[in-house]
Amino acid sequence: MDLLNTLVDKGLRRELPTREEALAVLATSDDDLLDVVAAAGKVRRHWFGRRVKLNYLVNLKSGLCPEDCSYCSQRLGSKADILKYTWLKPDQASQAAAAGLAGGAKRVCLVASGRGPTDRDVDRVSETIKAIKGQNEDVEVCACLGLLSDGQAERLREAGADAYNHNLNTSEATYGDITTTHTYADRVDTVQKAHAAGLSACSGLIAGMGETDEDLVDVVLSLRELDPDSVPVNFLIPMEGTPLSAEWNLTPQRCLRILAMVRFVCPDVEVRIAGGREVHLRTMQPLALNLANSIFLGDYLTSEGQAGKADLEMIADAGFEVEGAGEVTLPEHRATAAGGGCGSHADAGCGAHDGAGCGAHDGAGCGSVCGSHEGADVHGTASVPATNEARTDLVAVRRRGAGTDLAPNA
């Protein structure tokens, strides 16, 4: 296909595809899917080889969020039967992080539900960062605490944070339909604060909320303009008790096309498969490693993920290798732009957020997108037809790890 040859050439040159080219990727047929994956895979291997970076989430504070993000199990008014607990102590968080690091993770993502941190919260997280780094000197630490006030990003960096995650989640045109308690501009401002403080910015999206192809392309083009070092791609986990619990709009093929489009638009950036990969990609997860160079290991914020051992076996069986702690994630031109450090970026350092946490949407919060969308189309026009059968059997509320007495899944 001429389209794919053009996109590969552009990706190898870090040239931005046109909006029409990005839309055309999403419009390709299932018959052409392997060609799309192969083309985007060339771009992925050019910049990242066959390395897969592992990230591990620690939910520092779960539930009881005052924001009304429609997809979020921790939202205001959520009826989801999730774990609810207040701040973990630094030693508890460090112990939780250790499980992920033992499983091969090189980045720990510290997530807390809420609109944004108070100065006291920043103090708590700073102590937690110091505790984790005191036991694991080489670990990357990303904070995901919601909207930042002036000076907070700088304090987190001084405490040792490498990155900050805050997702855009969806297009600017759609944002007001899924959130009422904060704005799209608020989110952009927080990503810019992270950049300005020298943190590596991480910002991504959530697919599967009833959005159009145009919405998906527009949010990814906006992310390219913000230039984060990592872009987590979340696939909505329709959690019972949330307004979007009936939104089952994704197929494995659709998810692969979305990941390919993100890779073409953001060729030299860490593209992370975040929340929902087990639910929507299912047995196609190994194929997605040809598109993304980063995943979360084990469980998410409020839902359970694939067993950590299964993640490692999947990576090896697909012919990829886990990225080592001493390896720099990003290509040299990005990693050296800010003097190195955790695969950083000019003006930045290293980052992530979760649709809620650190780049991994889990039907959860961290000051993420919210709203009163009750199953209507995001634009309020014709609804996007469901293309995937509901797989509620693959959605399990997290009952282990942080906030419990049970061992975590790593």
Secondary structure, 3 states (H helix, E strand, C coil): CHHHHHHHHHHHCCCCCCHHHHHHHHCCCHHHHHHHHHHHHHHHHHHHCCEEEEEEEEEEEECCCCCCCCCCCCCCCCCCCCCCECCCCHHHHHHHHHHHHHCCCCEEEEEECCCCCCHHHHHHHHHHHHHHHHHCCCCEEEEECCCCCCCHHHHHHHCCCCEEECCCECCHHHHHHHCCCCCHHHHHHHHHHHHHCCCEEECCEEECCCCCHHHHHHHHHHHHHHCCCEEEEEECCCCCCCCCCCCCCCCHHHHHHHHHHHHHHCCCCEEEECCCHHHHCHHHHHHHCCCCCEEECCCCCCECCCCHHHHHHHHHHCCCEECCCCCCCCCHHHHCCCCCCCCCCCCCCCCCECCCEECECCCCCCCCCCCCCCCCCCCCCCCCCCCCCCCHHHCCECCCCCCCCCCCCC
